[in-house]
Amino acid sequence: MREYISSFVKRFIPDKDFKCQLLQTVKYACIYLLALIYWELLLRTQIGFEDFSLFFLLFLPAEAMLLATLSGWFKNKYNRIITPVVMLIPFAYYVGQLVYYRIFGSLFSISMLGMGGDAVGDFGWALKDTLKNSVSWIALCFVPVVLSVVYSIFAPKKLFDKFSPKMHLFSLFQVVYLWFFAVLMLFPFGNGDFSPLYAYTSAFIDTDTASNRLGVLTNSLVELSHKYLGTGNDTEDNLLNVPSLEPPIDTEVSTKPSVDTSPNIIESINFEALMNSTDDKGKKALCEYFAALQGTNKNEYTGILKDYNLIYICAEGFSSYAIDPVVTPTLYKMSNGGIVLKNYYNSFKNTTTNGEFSLLTGLWPDVSRDADANSASGSFVQSKNNLMSYSLANMFNGVGAKTYAFHNFRGYYYQRDKTHKNLGYQNLKFMGGQGGMKFTTSWPSSDFEMMQQSIDDYINDEQFHAYYMTFSGHGPYSDANPIAVRNLETVEELLGDRKINEMAKYYLAANYELEKAMTLLLEKLEAAGKLDNTMIVLAGDHYPYYLSDSSYSSLAGHKVDTNFEKYKSTCIMYCSGIETVEVDAHCSNVDILPTVLNLFGFEYDSRLLGGVDVFSNNIKIAMLYNKSFITDKVKYNAQNGKTEWLEGSEGLTEDEKKSYLEYCISVTKMRYTSSLNIIEEDFYSFVTENTINNIE
């Protein structure tokens, strides 16, 4: 019996070899840990240290131990090779993140893996240009690999002995233990919106914000877990828990007695009856949420453009900095005529399909780190088989107008040949293939050439709606951009003695192609007698992320704030047939479609959109992709919870400020979440079908 017990105990007491192997594993882990810390901090020099959290240190030991488990599998001479080879794995990851950030201005999310093929195929030229400009940074990233090679060459032979299976199993146990310990360490800091635990569990937080709180590598591993293991929390913003959405501060309505200020809703839609008609939890939640809303009001601008034509343009990389009275006089004239939105913000920092979706649907796309990219293109592709009741094409089709959609690139890219057809556009025209437009350059291609090949398609129609997705404003803003090179000499002549940096010049040169396109469009409309009864709406898909901060500042004439000012933009709403109206309301991409629907007098239910008509009496909120926002009273940074009260808040008590801020935070969350659920549930179909069937 004593021998049996002794034998049993010895199995669980580490022998001398095991202790040596354990010590060596810890040494491997320390080497990888130092490398990971180095890479995280090096990448942070590009991203910036604002809002950076030291919580990233909690998870790195587990990640370093995971890399250490890959060592010690072979005999001595092969184990010397394994260490630097393993070091190449995180090296490749961090270099990929570095290059991606320098191209797109944000970090790479796991949900975007499906777009890898398109990115490599169509952004290859940008990749080459970025790699050329990132040689020094890549060399710095390579330092740990070089040091691991030196270590493998000169370290004592005994440090590279083969590990026993028991040691590998124990190492894996250590990985799990260290990760579990790191998660436990998050709990004492709460689970609020700015807590590391929220960043760990939330399915709604964006990649950049989560990476600030958890670290870049840790966030990617968490995203992998959410995507493939379903570990993310998708219930914290559940619409079943509808807060009070009554604004805490009274808003004004029109003082003109003859103006109809009734709600812009469809009376036949009964959300309470719809809620009782289904057992689907998601649809019930949406019905309960929308039943609690009052909708926006009609106003003195409702229907002032009834029977007008509409040209709607989502312009690649467009911003206020593309507008110059000398270089781009047509854009300048258009931006100062018609309806002038003085506080318009472009919500998105990159990814064209998100800004385009928001502008065309009045809904928020899924911009979270756990976005279902549907193997390609996010919310737009997810909606391609849904009923999109409030798309402009469907609205104009409903009044008998002809509808057109044009894009100077291939129709399959972002699956626009499917998504735009589903929006109701009767006539689609893309580069080559469908429609057969031809261009002198392919990436980017010419907006002017697109306009030349499209205007005659609709200019003689009795009433029309034409949509354009432009391309010429795409970066990079350098001699790698053939459109910018084409116009650079002209732009330099127009600038004269004005001093701006080279990248800023190339940005203006790229957008000069859009200037030529708009000049041609106005000339053609005027010649056809259609200029006065045509509204032209033009807004960017995202801010020009290829433009460096120094180039922003060069164009602005001062250092540009990256939290809000970088998103401040221009949405042109030009119509020569109406008096110029200046609007102070703070607004963003999702607010443009409901504003246009109101101007054209279309019947729509304002509760079912993620934005609001800028002429309504609702509190106006310019919301950014990360749920930061700005109103006439406050700036709120959702990345760190900081607020800045503006002049419009004067006279509010501290309690009123608190109530106002809580209301705005709640509204932004609910508009975002409801938009995502509308697409996920195909909710417009549910509402339409059951309303037609007169559910009561």
C-alpha positions, -999 to 999 in steps of 0.1 A, spaced: 0 0 0 28 24 9 45 17 -24 13 23 -43 8 57 -26 44 66 -32 40 58 -69 8 77 -71 23 108 -55 54 108 -77 32 111 -107 20 145 -96 53 158 -81 74 173 -109 107 156 -114 139 175 -121 135 174 -159 99 187 -156 111 216 -135 138 224 -160 114 223 -189 90 244 -170 117 270 -163 126 270 -200 89 274 -210 87 304 -187 118 318 -204 102 313 -238 70 330 -226 90 360 -212 108 364 -245 74 364 -264 59 387 -237 85 413 -242 81 411 -279 43 415 -276 46 445 -253 71 461 -278 47 455 -308 17 468 -289 35 500 -280 51 504 -314 17 501 -331 3 526 -306 27 552 -318 7 551 -351 -27 549 -335 -21 574 -308 -20 570 -270 -52 589 -263 -77 567 -245 -50 539 -244 -55 516 -214 -29 495 -195 -54 467 -192 -38 452 -223 -10 440 -201 -34 415 -183 -39 392 -213 -4 393 -228 10 367 -204 -16 342 -216 -8 350 -252 29 348 -247 25 314 -230 4 302 -260 33 310 -282 57 293 -258 36 260 -262 47 259 -298 83 255 -287 102 224 -275 85 199 -298 117 187 -316 153 179 -310 178 206 -301 189 219 -335 153 221 -347 141 238 -316 167 266 -323 148 273 -355 114 271 -340 118 301 -317 123 328 -345 98 310 -367 71 313 -339 81 349 -335 72 355 -371 35 347 -364 28 378 -342 53 398 -363 31 392 -394 0 400 -374 13 434 -361 28 443 -395 -6 436 -411 -24 458 -386 2 485 -391 -2 485 -428 -39 483 -427 -41 512 -403 -18 533 -425 -41 526 -455 -76 528 -439 -70 548 -407 -84 520 -384 -75 486 -372 -84 454 -390 -114 435 -375 -119 397 -377 -154 403 -392 -137 418 -423 -118 386 -431 -143 379 -459 -132 410 -477 -95 399 -478 -96 388 -514 -112 420 -526 -88 441 -505 -57 423 -520 -71 424 -555 -83 459 -557 -62 477 -531 -29 462 -543 -17 495 -557 -24 512 -524 -7 483 -505 24 488 -526 25 525 -520 19 520 -482 46 494 -479 70 517 -496 63 544 -471 63 520 -441 97 504 -446 112 520 -415 82 509 -393 83 474 -406 120 473 -399 112 483 -363 86 456 -361 113 431 -372 136 438 -342 121 411 -319 125 385 -348 162 395 -352 168 393 -314 151 358 -313 175 347 -340 205 359 -320 191 342 -289 186 309 -308 222 310 -321 241 318 -289 219 304 -261 232 272 -244 223 239 -260 204 226 -229 178 254 -233 166 238 -265 160 202 -253 128 185 -263 98 189 -240 78 160 -226 41 157 -236 33 164 -199 50 197 -202 31 207 -233 -2 198 -216 8 218 -185 17 248 -207 -18 247 -223 -33 246 -188 -12 277 -180 -26 295 -210 -62 288 -199 -54 297 -163 -37 330 -172 -65 340 -196 -92 332 -170 -73 352 -144 -71 382 -167 -108 381 -173 -115 379 -135 -93 410 -131 -117 430 -152 -147 425 -129 -136 449 -101 -138 478 -126 -175 473 -133 -194 466 -166 -203 502 -177 -199 514 -212 -163 525 -206 -152 494 -186 -127 468 -199 -153 442 -192 -178 458 -216 -150 459 -242 -144 422 -236 -181 411 -238 -199 436 -260 -210 427 -295 -217 464 -303 -184 481 -295 -161 489 -325 -127 474 -331 -107 506 -325 -124 514 -292 -121 478 -279 -85 477 -289 -78 509 -269 -91 491 -238 -79 455 -243 -49 458 -266 -48 451 -303 -39 414 -302 -63 406 -273 -92 423 -291 -86 402 -322 -86 370 -302 -118 381 -285 -133 388 -319 -124 353 -330 -141 339 -299 -172 360 -306 -173 350 -342 -167 313 -340 -177 304 -305 -205 329 -300 -191 342 -267 -201 378 -273 -229 395 -252 -255 406 -277 -282 415 -252 -269 446 -234 -287 470 -257 -317 448 -261 -347 468 -274 -370 449 -250 -357 473 -223 -371 505 -238 -361 536 -218 -382 567 -216 -376 585 -249 -394 617 -240 -370 646 -245 -361 663 -212 -362 697 -228 -391 711 -247 -385 717 -284 -401 743 -306 -426 737 -334 -435 761 -362 -451 793 -352 -469 796 -385 -505 786 -378 -512 774 -414 -484 748 -412 -493 712 -407 -471 699 -378 -487 665 -374 -464 635 -370 -448 621 -401 -461 586 -395 -483 562 -414 -515 559 -393 -524 524 -406 -493 510 -389 -503 497 -354 -472 485 -336 -491 471 -306 -512 450 -329 -481 439 -348 -464 429 -316 -493 407 -307 -493 390 -341 -459 374 -338 -439 352 -314 -406 363 -328 -386 379 -299 -367 403 -322 -399 416 -340 -417 420 -307 -388 441 -294 -389 463 -324 -426 468 -323 -424 477 -286 -396 502 -293 -414 519 -323 -447 520 -304 -430 542 -278 -418 568 -304 -438 598 -316 -420 603 -348 -409 636 -363 -433 663 -372 -442 677 -406 -431 713 -410 -431 743 -433 -406 725 -456 -427 694 -461 -434 689 -498 -417 720 -511 -399 699 -537 -429 678 -547 -426 666 -583 -390 678 -586 -362 656 -599 -335 643 -576 -299 636 -582 -283 619 -552 -246 615 -550 -224 596 -526 -189 610 -533 -158 589 -525 -136 606 -499 -155 639 -501 -152 664 -474 -154 702 -468 -117 703 -477 -125 694 -513 -144 727 -516 -124 757 -526 -138 790 -541 -109 791 -566 -100 754 -573 -135 739 -572 -159 769 -578 -189 747 -589 -187 727 -557 -183 760 -537 -214 775 -554 -234 743 -547 -224 742 -511 -236 777 -505 -269 775 -523 -302 756 -517 -303 741 -482 -270 747 -464 -264 724 -435 -240 743 -412 -234 715 -388 -232 683 -409 -209 655 -397 -198 625 -418 -202 596 -393 -177 572 -408 -139 571 -410 -136 544 -437 -153 516 -456 -174 531 -484 -203 506 -481 -212 518 -446 -215 555 -456 -233 546 -488 -258 524 -469 -265 551 -443 -270 577 -470 -293 555 -491 -314 539 -464 -315 563 -434 -304 533 -413 -272 526 -394 -250 499 -407 -234 474 -384 -200 490 -376 -193 469 -345 -163 446 -343 -187 416 -345 -204 428 -376 -217 400 -398 -197 409 -429 -216 382 -448 -183 372 -463 -181 405 -481 -198 437 -474 -217 442 -441 -252 455 -437 -258 465 -473 -253 430 -485 -273 416 -456 -302 438 -469 -301 427 -505 -331 404 -502 -350 425 -477 -379 449 -485 -364 484 -483 -396 504 -481 -381 539 -477 -354 538 -503 -355 568 -527 -358 546 -557 -389 529 -543 -404 562 -534 -398 576 -569 -410 544 -586 -442 548 -566 -450 581 -583 -441 569 -617 -407 585 -621 -378 566 -637 -348 557 -615 -312 552 -623 -280 541 -605 -245 547 -618 -210 538 -605 -177 541 -622 -164 507 -610 -175 471 -614 -210 463 -603 -200 432 -583 -178 452 -560 -197 454 -527 -224 435 -547 -239 468 -558 -255 450 -588 -277 432 -563 -281 458 -534 -290 487 -557 -314 467 -577 -331 456 -545 -334 493 -535 -356 497 -566 -333 512 -592 -347 503 -625 -316 511 -646 -281 502 -634 -249 511 -651 -214 501 -640 -179 499 -654 -179 472 -681 -204 443 -678 -238 457 -669 -243 490 -686 -209 489 -702 -194 522 -692 -158 526 -703 -130 546 -686 -95 557 -694 -84 546 -659 -97 517 -637 -86 525 -601 -97 551 -595 -118 559 -626 -131 593 -637 -163 609 -623 -163 632 -653 -163 603 -677 -191 587 -658 -212 618 -660 -205 621 -697 -218 585 -702 -249 588 -680 -266 622 -681 -284 616 -715 -300 585 -700 -324 605 -679 -321 642 -688 -352 641 -711 -374 622 -687 -405 639 -673 -394 631 -638 -363 612 -627 -342 602 -598 -305 594 -605 -281 580 -580 -243 582 -583 -215 566 -564 -183 584 -574 -147 571 -573 -122 598 -584 -118 611 -548 -103 578 -536 -68 579 -522 -39 577 -521 -32 613 -527 1 610 -544 16 603 -578 2 567 -574 -33 581 -582 -37 586 -620 -68 609 -616 -49 632 -592 -19 632 -615 -42 641 -644 -54 672 -626 -24 682 -606 -9 708 -629 -43 726 -633 -48 726 -595 -13 740 -590 -20 768 -614 -53 776 -597 -37 776 -563 -11 802 -574 10 813 -545 -11 795 -519 10 771 -499 -3 737 -490 16 704 -487 19 679 -515 -6 654 -503 -32 682 -499 -25 693 -535 -31 657 -547 -63 655 -527 -76 687 -544 -65 673 -577 -84 640 -572 -115 660 -564 -111 683 -593 -125 654 -614 -157 656 -593 -157 694 -599 -156 688 -636 -184 663 -633 -206 687 -614 -199 715 -638 -210 693 -667 -241 682 -648 -252 718 -641 -246 728 -677 -266 699 -690 -295 704 -666 -296 741 -675 -296 734 -712 -325 710 -708 -345 734 -686 -343 711 -657 -319 729 -633 -345 749 -613 -367 719 -606 -338 694 -597 -324 689 -563 -288 677 -562 -277 661 -529 -240 653 -525 -223 639 -494 -192 618 -487 -191 581 -479 -165 587 -452 -138 613 -444 -107 610 -467 -88 585 -445 -58 585 -469 -52 622 -460 -26 626 -432 -33 647 -402 -7 672 -414 -25 675 -447 -58 681 -430 -42 709 -410 -25 722 -442 -59 726 -459 -77 738 -428 -49 763 -418 -48 750 -383 -43 718 -364 -74 696 -369 -90 679 -339 -93 641 -347 -122 634 -323 -148 656 -339 -134 682 -364 -121 655 -387 -157 643 -391 -171 678 -397 -181 679 -434 -204 692 -460 -236 678 -474 -246 697 -505 -283 701 -510 -284 724 -540 -315 735 -559 -314 768 -578 -352 769 -578 -356 776 -541 -343 804 -518 -312 795 -499 -320 782 -464 -293 779 -437 -299 751 -412 -281 751 -378 -293 716 -369 -265 691 -360 -269 661 -383 -251 632 -400 -254 607 -429 -285 589 -416 -305 622 -413 -302 631 -450 -327 605 -464 -356 614 -440 -349 651 -447 -352 645 -485 -384 624 -480 -399 653 -461 -388 678 -487 -404 658 -515 -436 652 -495 -434 614 -496 -455 595 -472 -432 577 -448 -431 566 -411 -404 586 -395 -402 562 -365 -388 535 -388 -356 553 -397 -324 557 -379 -321 595 -386 -345 625 -384 -356 652 -407 -334 683 -400 -364 706 -402 -384 687 -375 -386 698 -339 -367 668 -325 -334 672 -307 -308 670 -334 -279 647 -328 -249 643 -352 -238 608 -343 -204 592 -352 -198 555 -359 -185 549 -324 -216 565 -308 -198 597 -300 -221 626 -308 -224 664 -309 -255 685 -305 -260 723 -301 -255 718 -264 -228 691 -259 -200 671 -274 -198 635 -261 -168 613 -267 -180 577 -264 -145 563 -263 -137 578 -229 -170 593 -217 -157 629 -217 -183 656 -223 -178 692 -233 -208 715 -227 -212 741 -255 -227 776 -256 -262 762 -262 -262 746 -228 -261 780 -210 -290 783 -186 -294 746 -180 -291 733 -144 -268 705 -136 -298 681 -133 -310 693 -167 -276 687 -182 -275 652 -167 -310 644 -180 -302 658 -215 -270 638 -218 -286 606 -206 -314 611 -232 -290 617 -260 -269 586 -251 -300 565 -249 -313 578 -283 -280 571 -301 -279 535 -288 -315 528 -297 -313 543 -332 -282 522 -339 -296 490 -324 -330 493 -340 -314 499 -374 -294 467 -371 -324 448 -360 -346 462 -388 -322 446 -413 -317 413 -393 -355 408 -390 -364 421 -425 -388 442 -404 -401 464 -433 -415 432 -449 -431 422 -416 -447 456 -412 -458 460 -448 -473 425 -452 -492 425 -419 -504 461 -423 -518 452 -457 -535 423 -441 -551 447 -416 -540 432 -384 -558 448 -355 
